[in-house]
């Protein structure tokens, strides 16, 4: 959570914190089915979030490359104006 907290929306942080709280309760009550359920929910949440992080990172890198390509297309003029 500490590593990805800045990348998550407040709504998603609330969702994962809710799952973690329910998982802790299930562990304290030794409810094995609930433990499995919340572990699966947490794993699915992180898998989906990781896909979004990777997609955003790829888009950011692509945007940087596009900007670099535009900068490399700058050409000098054929003449120089002297005043």
N, C-alpha and C positions, 0 to 999 in steps of 0.2 A: 504494500500500500504506500509506503513512504516513497518508493522509487517512481511509481506511476501516478501518485496522487495528483500531481500537477497536470497530468494529461487527461484525467477523468473529469466529467462534469459532476456538479454537486449531486444531481439525481443518481448517477451511477455510483457515486461514493456511498450514498444512503442505501442503495440496493445491496452492495457488497457488505457493508457494515451490518445490515439486517441479517443477511445470510450467516455472517460470522457469529453474530449474537445467538441466533437460533442453533447453530452448530455447537457453540459452547454449552447452551442449555441442554441439548440432546446428549452431549458427552457427560455432563454432570448427572443427568437422569439415567444414563446408560441405555438409551433408546437407540439400538443399533440400526433399525430401519431409517430413522430420522437422520442419524449420523451419515449414513450412506447417501441419503437424499440431498442433504445440504452440501456434502463434499462434491457430489455430482453437479449441483447448481453452481457452486463456486468455480469448479473446473470449467464448466461451460461458459460462465461469465468471463473468466480470464482468457479463454480461447478466443471468444468473440472480440474482446477488447484488444488482444494481441494482433488479430487480423486488422483491426481498424488502425492501430498504431503503425503497423508495417505499411499499410496502404498510404497513410498520411506521410510517413517518412519517404516512401517512394515518390509520392507526388511532390514533396518539398525538394528532393534531389533533382527531379525532372525539371522543376521550375528554375532551379539554380543553373542547370545545364542549358536551358533555353535562353536564360539571360546571358550566359557566357557566350552562346552562339551568336546572339544579337550583337554583343560587344565586339566579337571577332570579325563581324561583317563591315565594320567601319572602314571607309576608304579615304585616302588622301585625295585632295583636289589636284588637278593637273597644273595649276599655276599658283603663284604666291603673290599676294597683294602687298606692295611695299608703300609705305607712307612717308 
